[in-house]
Each structure stands twice: as structure tokens, then as C-alpha cells.
Amino acid sequence: MGLVVTADIYGSRESTVYEIGYGSVCGGAVNITPSIGLCDASGIALRNVLSAYGVPSDQGWLDFDTTYALASQGPGMMSGAAYYHWVGIRGVQGEDLWVANSAPGYKSVWDTINRSDWDRLGGWSVVWLV
């Protein structure tokens, strides 16, 4: 999303994890654990970080067409109930959603999510910028 800019892209990732709240057990200020990942599938912890940077966002459990329309307008984030992994939304690529995936190949998703992936790995919690 370009909110944390450092010379080292991996340093940005690490600092963002701590901004979201990293620890060993979900609860309180801890929103990410090594065993569970992001503790709340709604994306509220991600929205809180965006808000701290003055970036308004919204969240919904959306269908593919609505998400595609939002992705055509700008970045966001999403996670599928059966995917259980958050990815960044970069935009669209043809008929697919173009994503930033920190775990390339996880559940056969690389850089795009198509309708078949959507159906196989959903329902989807989507966070978008407003």
C-alpha cells in the first residue's frame, strides 16, 4: 500500500507486522500469531493500521464482481474463508484479480485470483480504501 516507506522492503513488512500486533496468543493488542496468522478474519486489525495512517477503509464479505469493480479502482486486501491467508489487491489483470501474495503458490494461488479460485476458497472478507 506504500504507507511505510523504507530503503528495505522487508523492513517495511516486519514493521507492519508489529503495527498490526504480533505475539504468541491472540487477544488484546496481539492480532497475528505464528500458529494462527491474522486472528480476526474480518480484517479489523488491518483497518486499524490504515486508520492510524489517516487512510479510511471499509470492509465487507463481497462477491467476485463487486471485488473486481473495487480492484479496478484501487488497492485493498482480502482473505478467503477456505484460503485463510490475506493478500494485497493490486488491481485487475484481464478477468482476474491481481494480488500481492506473500506466500506464492499457497493453495495454488500465485499472482492472480480467478472466479474458480474465488469459488473454491471463499467467502471473502475484503478491505478497500475509501
N, CA, C and O of each residue as an XYZ file, in Angstrom:
520
protein
N       0.827     -1.190      0.000
C       0.000      0.000      0.000
C       0.870      1.252      0.000
O       0.379      2.356     -0.236
N       2.175      1.074      0.268
C       3.094      2.196      0.210
C       3.010      3.143      1.391
O       3.480      4.276      1.288
N       2.431      2.727      2.507
C       2.286      3.614      3.660
C       3.551      3.685      4.493
O       3.856      4.726      5.075
N       4.291      2.585      4.555
C       5.560      2.556      5.283
C       6.656      2.457      4.235
O       6.796      1.431      3.568
N       7.423      3.511      4.091
C       8.446      3.529      3.056
C       9.818      3.491      3.722
O      10.180      4.392      4.479
N      10.569      2.442      3.431
C      11.941      2.321      3.920
C      12.808      1.882      2.747
O      12.301      1.468      1.705
N      14.092      1.977      2.926
C      15.013      1.532      1.883
C      14.949      0.015      1.720
O      15.263     -0.511      0.653
N      14.549     -0.677      2.765
C      14.496     -2.139      2.771
C      13.032     -2.582      2.796
O      12.361     -2.446      3.819
N      12.531     -3.116      1.662
C      11.130     -3.530      1.583
C      10.789     -4.551      2.663
O       9.674     -4.548      3.184
N      11.734     -5.425      3.005
C      11.467     -6.435      4.017
C      11.372     -5.806      5.405
O      10.652     -6.311      6.267
N      12.084     -4.722      5.620
C      11.961     -3.981      6.871
C      10.571     -3.394      7.019
O      10.025     -3.361      8.121
N       9.992     -2.929      5.917
C       8.626     -2.415      5.940
C       7.644     -3.509      6.331
O       6.734     -3.284      7.129
N       7.837     -4.693      5.764
C       6.950     -5.816      6.098
C       7.024     -6.133      7.588
O       6.002     -6.324      8.246
N       8.247     -6.188      8.108
C       8.414     -6.520      9.521
C       7.795     -5.458     10.418
O       7.116     -5.793     11.389
N       8.013     -4.202     10.115
C       7.439     -3.142     10.957
C       5.920     -3.157     10.885
O       5.251     -2.868     11.877
N       5.369     -3.490      9.724
C       3.912     -3.562      9.585
C       3.333     -4.692     10.427
O       2.272     -4.530     11.029
N       4.010     -5.822     10.477
C       3.549     -6.944     11.318
C       3.425     -6.485     12.767
O       2.451     -6.813     13.445
N       4.403     -5.735     13.235
C       4.353     -5.267     14.621
C       3.309     -4.175     14.818
O       2.745     -4.050     15.905
N       3.046     -3.387     13.788
C       1.969     -2.399     13.881
C       0.616     -3.097     13.995
O      -0.256     -2.642     14.735
N       0.438     -4.191     13.271
C      -0.813     -4.953     13.362
C      -0.924     -5.601     14.735
O      -2.022     -5.719     15.279
N       0.197     -6.018     15.294
C       0.217     -6.609     16.632
C       0.610     -8.066     16.616
O      -0.240     -8.934     16.418
N       1.888     -8.352     16.820
C       2.418     -9.705     16.753
C       2.671    -10.255     18.152
O       3.149     -9.537     19.031
N       2.349    -11.525     18.354
C       2.611    -12.183     19.627
C       2.351    -13.673     19.533
O       2.211    -14.211     18.435
N       2.286    -14.343     20.670
C       2.125    -15.798     20.657
C       0.682    -16.244     20.865
O       0.327    -17.362     20.494
N      -0.164    -15.382     21.459
C      -1.556    -15.752     21.734
C      -2.469    -14.601     21.312
O      -2.221    -13.451     21.672
N      -3.510    -14.901     20.560
C      -4.458    -13.875     20.116
C      -5.160    -13.223     21.304
O      -5.507    -13.880     22.285
N      -5.353    -11.936     21.185
C      -6.092    -11.196     22.204
C      -5.391     -9.912     22.578
O      -4.175     -9.795     22.433
N      -6.150     -8.953     23.057
C      -5.580     -7.663     23.422
C      -4.979     -6.988     22.210
O      -5.654     -6.810     21.196
N      -3.717     -6.612     22.303
C      -3.030     -5.943     21.197
C      -2.406     -6.933     20.213
O      -1.829     -6.522     19.207
N      -2.518     -8.239     20.498
C      -1.939     -9.255     19.621
C      -2.977     -9.674     18.580
O      -4.030    -10.216     18.915
N      -2.658     -9.412     17.316
C      -3.572     -9.726     16.224
C      -2.995    -10.707     15.209
O      -3.704    -11.157     14.308
N      -1.708    -11.041     15.351
C      -1.054    -12.017     14.474
C      -0.233    -12.956     15.345
O       0.531    -12.506     16.199
N      -0.388    -14.278     15.128
C       0.445    -15.261     15.823
C       1.070    -16.199     14.795
O       0.541    -16.353     13.694
N       2.193    -16.827     15.148
C       2.817    -17.763     14.206
C       1.924    -18.961     13.893
O       1.964    -19.473     12.774
N       1.129    -19.415     14.843
C       0.326    -20.613     14.620
C      -0.992    -20.339     13.922
O      -1.507    -21.218     13.231
N      -1.556    -19.151     14.078
C      -2.876    -18.843     13.513
C      -2.781    -17.889     12.335
O      -3.574    -17.985     11.399
N      -1.834    -16.979     12.366
C      -1.808    -15.897     11.379
C      -2.641    -14.748     11.920
O      -2.605    -14.466     13.117
N      -3.391    -14.080     11.048
C      -4.234    -12.976     11.475
C      -5.412    -13.536     12.263
O      -6.178    -14.350     11.747
N      -5.556    -13.102     13.507
C      -6.518    -13.701     14.439
C      -7.979    -13.425     14.100
O      -8.840    -14.257     14.387
N      -8.274    -12.288     13.501
C      -9.654    -11.905     13.205
C      -9.819    -11.811     11.697
O      -9.228    -10.941     11.058
N     -10.617    -12.701     11.129
C     -10.784    -12.767      9.673
C     -11.464    -11.549      9.078
O     -11.436    -11.370      7.860
N     -12.072    -10.709      9.897
C     -12.774     -9.547      9.353
C     -11.807     -8.510      8.795
O     -12.196     -7.706      7.948
N     -10.573     -8.510      9.242
C      -9.613     -7.520      8.786
C      -9.599     -6.253      9.623
O      -8.992     -5.262      9.218
N     -10.252     -6.257     10.778
C     -10.317     -5.053     11.614
C      -8.932     -4.587     12.040
O      -8.688     -3.382     12.107
N      -8.020     -5.511     12.330
C      -6.665     -5.109     12.727
C      -5.961     -4.399     11.577
O      -5.213     -3.448     11.806
N      -6.186     -4.843     10.355
C      -5.602     -4.186      9.184
C      -6.201     -2.794      9.009
O      -5.493     -1.838      8.692
N      -7.497     -2.694      9.215
C      -8.173     -1.398      9.096
C      -7.687     -0.418     10.157
O      -7.582      0.781      9.899
N      -7.391     -0.928     11.346
C      -6.881     -0.061     12.409
C      -5.526      0.546     12.035
O      -5.270      1.715     12.322
N      -4.657     -0.246     11.395
C      -3.362      0.275     10.957
C      -3.574      1.329      9.874
O      -2.947      2.388      9.912
N      -4.450      1.049      8.909
C      -4.748      2.045      7.875
C      -5.243      3.343      8.503
O      -4.825      4.431      8.107
N      -6.127      3.223      9.475
C      -6.674      4.395     10.155
C      -5.587      5.192     10.856
O      -5.617      6.423     10.855
N      -4.619      4.492     11.461
C      -3.508      5.172     12.139
C      -2.687      6.016     11.162
O      -2.052      6.991     11.566
N      -2.697      5.648      9.889
C      -2.013      6.419      8.848
C      -2.943      7.442      8.199
O      -2.566      8.109      7.235
N      -4.154      7.561      8.729
C      -5.109      8.520      8.177
C      -5.762      8.058      6.887
O      -6.275      8.873      6.120
N      -5.747      6.746      6.644
C      -6.325      6.191      5.419
C      -7.656      5.523      5.759
O      -7.676      4.481      6.413
N      -8.767      6.113      5.320
C     -10.069      5.490      5.601
C     -10.275      4.229      4.765
O      -9.845      4.153      3.614
N     -10.935      3.250      5.360
C     -11.197      1.986      4.671
C     -12.572      1.472      5.064
O     -13.215      1.980      5.982
N     -12.994      0.463      4.350
C     -14.248     -0.219      4.674
C     -14.007     -1.705      4.484
O     -12.993     -2.107      3.913
N     -14.935     -2.518      4.959
C     -14.804     -3.974      4.885
C     -16.156     -4.583      4.593
O     -17.186     -4.071      5.030
N     -16.152     -5.672      3.855
C     -17.363     -6.437      3.614
C     -17.019     -7.828      3.138
O     -15.908     -8.087      2.676
N     -17.982     -8.717      3.257
C     -17.860    -10.068      2.712
C     -18.496     -9.973      1.336
O     -19.721     -9.983      1.206
N     -17.652     -9.880      0.302
C     -18.112     -9.493     -1.025
C     -18.069    -10.634     -2.033
O     -17.382    -11.637     -1.841
N     -18.829    -10.448     -3.120
C     -18.781    -11.391     -4.236
C     -17.667    -10.985     -5.203
O     -17.079     -9.912     -5.068
N     -17.389    -11.836     -6.160
C     -16.282    -11.605     -7.088
C     -16.479    -10.320     -7.889
O     -15.550     -9.522     -8.014
N     -17.683    -10.112     -8.434
C     -17.913     -8.950     -9.293
C     -17.743     -7.633     -8.542
O     -17.184     -6.681     -9.086
N     -18.215     -7.567     -7.310
C     -18.061     -6.352     -6.508
C     -16.590     -6.110     -6.196
O     -16.115     -4.977     -6.270
N     -15.872     -7.166     -5.849
C     -14.441     -7.044     -5.560
C     -13.670     -6.636     -6.806
O     -12.755     -5.816     -6.728
N     -14.027     -7.196     -7.948
C     -13.383     -6.836     -9.208
C     -13.582     -5.348     -9.496
O     -12.642     -4.665     -9.903
N     -14.795     -4.845     -9.289
C     -15.072     -3.424     -9.520
C     -14.227     -2.549     -8.590
O     -13.674     -1.538     -9.021
N     -14.127     -2.938     -7.315
C     -13.294     -2.183     -6.365
C     -11.823     -2.255     -6.752
O     -11.114     -1.251     -6.689
N     -11.359     -3.444     -7.154
C      -9.952     -3.625     -7.536
C      -9.611     -2.809     -8.776
O      -8.465     -2.394     -8.949
N     -10.582     -2.579     -9.629
C     -10.367     -1.757    -10.818
C     -10.114     -0.301    -10.448
O      -9.532      0.453    -11.228
N     -10.556      0.091     -9.247
C     -10.436      1.483     -8.812
C      -9.234      1.736     -7.912
O      -8.786      2.877     -7.799
N      -8.699      0.695     -7.265
C      -7.564      0.914     -6.382
C      -7.256     -0.283     -5.512
O      -7.916     -1.317     -5.613
N      -6.240     -0.147     -4.645
C      -5.755     -1.266     -3.849
C      -6.664     -1.618     -2.677
O      -7.545     -0.852     -2.286
N      -6.416     -2.794     -2.138
C      -7.120     -3.263     -0.958
C      -6.458     -4.526     -0.447
O      -5.298     -4.803     -0.755
N      -7.202     -5.287      0.335
C      -6.716     -6.550      0.898
C      -7.886     -7.510      0.975
O      -9.039     -7.083      1.045
N      -7.597     -8.814      0.964
C      -8.685     -9.783      1.078
C      -8.173    -11.133      1.562
O      -6.997    -11.469      1.425
N      -9.102    -11.891      2.135
C      -8.805    -13.247      2.599
C     -10.044    -14.105      2.434
O     -11.155    -13.677      2.745
N      -9.847    -15.322      1.941
C     -10.951    -16.259      1.775
C     -11.091    -17.161      2.984
O     -10.106    -17.513      3.632
N     -12.335    -17.533      3.280
C     -12.603    -18.390      4.441
C     -11.898    -19.738      4.323
O     -11.443    -20.286      5.327
N     -11.804    -20.276      3.115
C     -11.097    -21.537      2.911
C      -9.645    -21.294      2.477
O      -8.856    -22.236      2.408
N      -9.295    -20.049      2.186
C      -7.925    -19.694      1.804
C      -7.104    -19.430      3.056
O      -5.945    -19.834      3.148
N      -7.707    -18.757      4.007
C      -7.098    -18.448      5.297
C      -5.716    -17.825      5.142
O      -4.746    -18.233      5.780
N      -5.666    -16.819      4.270
C      -4.407    -16.107      4.016
C      -4.772    -14.760      3.404
O      -5.537    -14.706      2.441
N      -4.245    -13.693      3.942
C      -4.517    -12.358      3.417
C      -3.557    -12.024      2.294
O      -2.362    -12.308      2.376
N      -4.090    -11.418      1.243
C      -3.285    -10.928      0.129
C      -3.658     -9.470     -0.125
O      -4.761     -9.023      0.189
N      -2.713     -8.751     -0.699
C      -2.993     -7.388     -1.127
C      -3.663     -7.415     -2.485
O      -3.362     -8.268     -3.320
N      -4.563     -6.489     -2.702
C      -5.185     -6.334     -4.017
C      -4.431     -5.233     -4.752
O      -4.421     -4.079     -4.324
N      -3.805     -5.602     -5.854
C      -3.055     -4.634     -6.658
C      -3.925     -3.989     -7.723
O      -3.710     -2.836     -8.096
N      -4.904     -4.734     -8.209
C      -5.756     -4.261     -9.296
C      -6.348     -5.451    -10.015
O      -6.627     -6.477     -9.395
N      -6.541     -5.326    -11.312
C      -7.068     -6.422    -12.110
C      -6.095     -6.722    -13.242
O      -5.309     -5.876    -13.667
N      -6.181     -7.957    -13.709
C      -5.362     -8.408    -14.833
C      -6.274     -9.242    -15.720
O      -6.532    -10.411    -15.432
N      -6.758     -8.641    -16.795
C      -7.742     -9.322    -17.622
C      -9.020     -9.523    -16.830
O      -9.590     -8.563    -16.310
N      -9.470    -10.763    -16.735
C     -10.691    -11.085    -15.991
C     -10.404    -11.498    -14.547
O     -11.324    -11.868    -13.817
N      -9.140    -11.437    -14.128
C      -8.732    -11.896    -12.800
C      -8.391    -10.729    -11.879
O      -8.155     -9.606    -12.325
N      -8.373    -11.028    -10.583
C      -7.880    -10.074     -9.594
C      -6.375    -10.240     -9.505
O      -5.885    -11.362     -9.377
N      -5.639     -9.148     -9.571
C      -4.185     -9.168     -9.483
C      -3.822     -8.910     -8.028
O      -4.196     -7.879     -7.468
N      -3.095     -9.843     -7.410
C      -2.828     -9.763     -5.977
C      -1.331     -9.751     -5.665
O      -0.508    -10.224     -6.449
N      -1.010     -9.203     -4.509
C       0.329     -9.281     -3.924
C       0.256    -10.397     -2.892
O      -0.405    -10.253     -1.864
N       0.920    -11.486     -3.158
C       0.810    -12.691     -2.343
C       2.153    -13.000     -1.685
O       3.127    -13.313     -2.370
N       2.203    -12.910     -0.365
C       3.455    -13.179      0.351
C       3.773    -14.672      0.447
O       4.851    -15.051      0.905
N       2.841    -15.512      0.017
C       3.062    -16.962      0.011
C       2.723    -17.505     -1.383
O       1.737    -18.226     -1.540
N       3.534    -17.163     -2.398
C       3.233    -17.591     -3.764
C       3.042    -19.101     -3.865
O       3.866    -19.878     -3.381
N       1.951    -19.499     -4.496
C       1.651    -20.915     -4.686
C       0.787    -21.526     -3.605
O       0.302    -22.646     -3.765
N       0.582    -20.804     -2.490
C      -0.251    -21.335     -1.410
C      -1.654    -21.599     -1.945
O      -2.299    -20.706     -2.495
N      -2.111    -22.820     -1.778
C      -3.407    -23.289     -2.272
C      -3.590    -22.973     -3.760
O      -4.688    -22.653     -4.215
N      -2.478    -23.074     -4.504
C      -2.442    -22.878     -5.959
C      -2.770    -21.461     -6.403
O      -3.242    -21.256     -7.521
N      -2.525    -20.479     -5.538
C      -2.698    -19.076     -5.912
C      -1.315    -18.443     -6.011
O      -0.499    -18.559     -5.097
N      -1.065    -17.779     -7.124
C       0.219    -17.118     -7.347
C       0.015    -15.607     -7.327
O       0.009    -14.998     -6.258
N      -0.154    -14.998     -8.501
C      -0.295    -13.544     -8.603
C      -1.703    -13.092     -8.960
O      -1.993    -11.896     -8.949
N      -2.573    -14.036     -9.274
C      -3.940    -13.680     -9.627
C      -4.923    -14.636     -8.957
O      -4.584    -15.764     -8.598
N      -6.143    -14.148     -8.802
C      -7.246    -14.976     -8.310
C      -8.368    -14.855     -9.340
O      -8.870    -13.766     -9.615
N      -8.745    -16.007     -9.900
C      -9.822    -16.011    -10.888
C     -11.127    -16.455    -10.232
O     -11.154    -16.754     -9.038
N     -12.192    -16.497    -10.999
C     -13.505    -16.884    -10.444
C     -13.486    -18.284     -9.846
O     -14.120    -18.539     -8.822
N     -12.761    -19.182    -10.488
C     -12.677    -20.553     -9.982
C     -11.989    -20.580     -8.608
O     -12.457    -21.250     -7.688
N     -10.873    -19.847     -8.479
C     -10.194    -19.734     -7.185
C     -11.137    -19.123     -6.160
O     -11.233    -19.596     -5.027
N     -11.831    -18.069     -6.568
C     -12.763    -17.356     -5.691
C     -13.802    -18.321     -5.123
O     -14.048    -18.346     -3.917
N     -14.407    -19.113     -6.010
C     -15.438    -20.058     -5.569
C     -14.861    -21.152     -4.679
O     -15.492    -21.568     -3.707
N     -13.672    -21.608     -5.011
C     -13.022    -22.701     -4.281
C     -12.559    -22.270     -2.894
O     -12.561    -23.081     -1.968
N     -12.163    -21.006     -2.734
C     -11.513    -20.567     -1.496
C     -12.324    -19.568     -0.674
O     -11.844    -19.107      0.361
N     -13.530    -19.223     -1.102
C     -14.337    -18.184     -0.424
C     -15.185    -18.740      0.685
O     -15.069    -19.911      1.047
N     -16.052    -17.882      1.231
C     -16.347    -16.471      1.110
C     -15.152    -15.593      1.459
O     -14.217    -16.003      2.146
N     -15.230    -14.366      0.951
C     -14.089    -13.467      1.014
C     -14.372    -12.218      1.824
O     -15.352    -11.513      1.583
N     -13.507    -11.954      2.784
C     -13.512    -10.692      3.511
C     -12.602     -9.746      2.738
O     -11.435    -10.053      2.492
N     -13.148     -8.591      2.356
C     -12.402     -7.636      1.549
C     -12.326     -6.300      2.276
O     -13.334     -5.788      2.763
N     -11.123     -5.742      2.343
C     -10.901     -4.412      2.901
C     -10.472     -3.530      1.729
O      -9.557     -3.886      0.986
N     -11.124     -2.390      1.563
C     -10.769     -1.475      0.494
C     -10.671     -0.054      1.031
O     -11.236      0.278      2.073
N      -9.938      0.774      0.293
C      -9.744      2.161      0.678
C     -10.931      2.986      0.203
O     -11.456      2.760     -0.887
N     -11.348      3.939      1.019
C     -12.477      4.800      0.632
C     -12.051      6.253      0.549
O     -12.868      7.120      0.238
